């Protein structure tokens, strides 16, 4: 579905971006989950999608910034389970050094199986509990059996009368009750992590003492009831948590307005929030360009099966971005954030950046390792990004492409050379991780090289037509590898030369091609341009 891929694209681009100049929002091939009801699709567009994106990626920021996937935390640092070799996460190691974890000795047994809570991480950003399980002979139970069992996780106050849930609006009925919790394998254990953001407000403050309730009703094929109640004391974590309000504003020459809202300091992470909007003049300029080019930005104008290229192009033009760095009191860059879709290989040094996501009201929040050993930070804007419209069309004769590569330039001077075509069939993992079966995709691979013009970082909104006029979806080689293809030659190679020009070697996949067409016409409609004519610094005293 379009909305599923929008969610997927943001996640991949921010944590961290795939090194791919062909970032393209692709209609899903996942027909097992495809709804043919257009009204259902329409109901999920717009703000509703944004809410879904916010929650999905908000979960992932905690996943990465606190190490949900490879968590670790605090306490007897050397012996802490949150410091397990390659599975440990640097932010939690730092928190561990400061004593923010607590060993637990809590066990519950049923049907000969013992579940034990081993250790808890206590941070105002998230809670994390490491769980172990053994059978009646003392043999460890596979983490996979635990994860596939029936679980329920909730957070309550000390009296157990009040359950804490995300404070999402009432109309967000798609949001599951306990989706603030995440569980995954962690070494030989499993780890439950609770995102604390969006749960507590000034009207509903976080209590000092709470209870984590973990319940298993099935482990492997064995049904039973294993319930743990784990006390949580937030006192120390709350003392170590600091919100520094800033609210400094800047408008770039391109018409992008930024507001550095605040910095939040947690035991295991530092979060920076920047609001980004467009001036009225820039919005009107984009609307006029979109109208002139015939792009259609209203999803309601499309019906099932329509070519969505003009929608994607209109959407791309509306997206602007920014890059910044954080400097310590000596002027050394210690962290940074580059824009969505800028390949990591050619982006700025982001230092200890771990993740990011878009909040409501156009606010971008980025997570960094805890800032240490400096009394002052300097926020320095590095660049503004805009998406510019272009005209590129390359008509490829496939029968002799390998013998006679085809080269074409666009209006900016971006040069692409298409070198080869071959048919291929893939079995890919699903975008939706809950669907286990593979997706079979037939198509063609086109090998290419490109040199982009000065200040151009990537190209976007690709479309392909065969000689019959049929439109085919375009995938990047990175997309295929990310979904299970083992062929590493599909991975895009992106570099920057001494003159600052971007060079690309890659493969694009064209969907739904059973037999080799006589010709294919490749087009792209926008490019991402970097603007360095910015001058904005903000000094931020951190205090003690």
Secondary structure, 3 states (H helix, E strand, C coil): CHHHHHHHHHHHHHCCCCCCCCCCCCCCCCHHHCCCCHHHHHHCCCHHHHHHHHHHHHHHHHHHHCCCCCCCCECCHHHCHHHCHHHCCHHHHHHHHCCCEEEEEEEEEECCEEEEEEEEEECCCEEEEEEEEECCCCCECCHHHHHHCEEEEEEEECCCCCECCCCCCCCCCCCCCCCCEEEEEECCEEEEEEECCCCCCCCCCCCCEEEEEEEEEEECCEEEEEEEEEEEECHHHHHCCEEEEEEEEEECCCCEEEEEEEEEECCCCEEEEEEEEECHHHHHHHHHHHHHHCCCCCHHHCCCCCCCHHHHHHHHHCCCEEEEEEECCCCCEEEEECCCCCCHHHCCCCECEEEEEECCCCEEEEEECCCCCCCEEEEEEEEEEEEEEEEEEEEEEHHHCCCCCEEEECCCCCEEEEEEEEEEEEEECCCCCCCCCCEEEEEEEEEEEEECCCCEEEEEEEEEEECCCCEECEEEHHHHHHCCCCCHHHCCEEEECCCCCEEEEEEEEEECCCCCCCEEEEEEEEEEEEECCCCCEEEEECCC
